[in-house]
Amino acid sequence: MPYPALSRIICHAIALVITFTSCTRDTDDVVSPPPDPTDTTQPIDSPVTETLAPGWKEIKLPTDDYIYDIVFYGDTGYCYAGKHLYRSVDGGDNWEKVLFSPKHFGNISMGSAENAVILSAYSTGDLPSTVYFTKNGGGSFDSLTFYDQVTDVFFINRETAFMIGKKFWKTIDGGASWQEVYNFNDSKGEYRSLYFLDELNGFINKYNGAFFTGDGGITWKKLGLDGSAPENHPGSIFFYSEEIGFLTGSHELATYNAAGKTIQFYYDFYDYGTAFYHDVHFVSADTGYVTNGRMVMKTTDRGNTWKVELKTPAAELCELHFIDANHGWAAGDKGTIYKYVKP
């Protein structure tokens, strides 16, 4: 999914938003300073050739537009570049245009191979926002108009999804209709991201902090900080389980302390040469990936240390999505997608 950092500088509007991710650990496990960057790679702004770990390959869309989001459900997936939505039905090897929007698209979420919701226009802050949805795998699309700056959407099952803007919304029919659940009364029109574990328990990341709900968004409680707060714009947020979650900022990775419902540890990506939108996805309790400028980085110790998994010579990588430990995608500018299939 998936902040929108802001991104959650932003990735999803690249110049507008930056995301952040959270992870949960016991206090005794909170360790280590970032590894010496000389042990991993050159500074991000230095000339390099393409470096790919086993299993990764590059795929190019027929455009140089920036790809701000990419999502899959099995072999069916969507990404958008500029004002065009693309669909793949073979795991991302081939893509076709299926929808045009007069405004730029926003985040995408899928409840099944048939059901998807695609947001539009948040990158400019223009109102109204348009919410597109399909219930036949992208064969056709309908749309709804919202006078809210909606920025993120998240399916928890085939038909039920949540959407965040200045208000919090819920659908139980795959996006065909929405009910307002909560009004944050925000004055700032900035990026907000969300992640739900089930129909009741979920998290949002917004400009004034991260928040938790245990009743499906009817009430929200702000997460505390165990330590100093990062210099952060709201970004991506990802949870592997009820106890293991991650948030990212302009250059930080934060972990989530489930016991105290606090954000407690920050990993500084500045050592790798950039402040950027960092998307994050974990495929097990310990193994995860994060985008960092022209790199995708991998951890096998729950975010304490990272190694460079791939590095591009030119394309900045913003979005990251895995459906399991064996299949993943990263995307960014110049119409570039990197696909991972475990060898």
JOFENFEN-V521814 format. One record per helix or strand of 2 or more residues. SS is the DSSP state (alpha for helix, beta for strand). FROM is the first residue (numbers start at 1). TO is the last residue. If there is no record, write none. Layout:
SS | FROM | TO
SS | FROM | TO
This chain:
alpha | 27 | 29
alpha | 37 | 39
beta | 51 | 52
beta | 56 | 60
beta | 67 | 73
beta | 76 | 81
beta | 84 | 88
beta | 96 | 100
beta | 105 | 110
beta | 116 | 120
beta | 129 | 134
beta | 142 | 146
beta | 152 | 155
beta | 161 | 164
beta | 167 | 171
beta | 179 | 183
beta | 193 | 196
beta | 202 | 206
beta | 209 | 213
beta | 221 | 222
beta | 224 | 225
beta | 237 | 239
beta | 245 | 248
beta | 252 | 257
beta | 262 | 268
alpha | 269 | 272
beta | 280 | 282
beta | 288 | 292
beta | 295 | 299
beta | 307 | 311
beta | 317 | 324
beta | 327 | 332
beta | 336 | 341
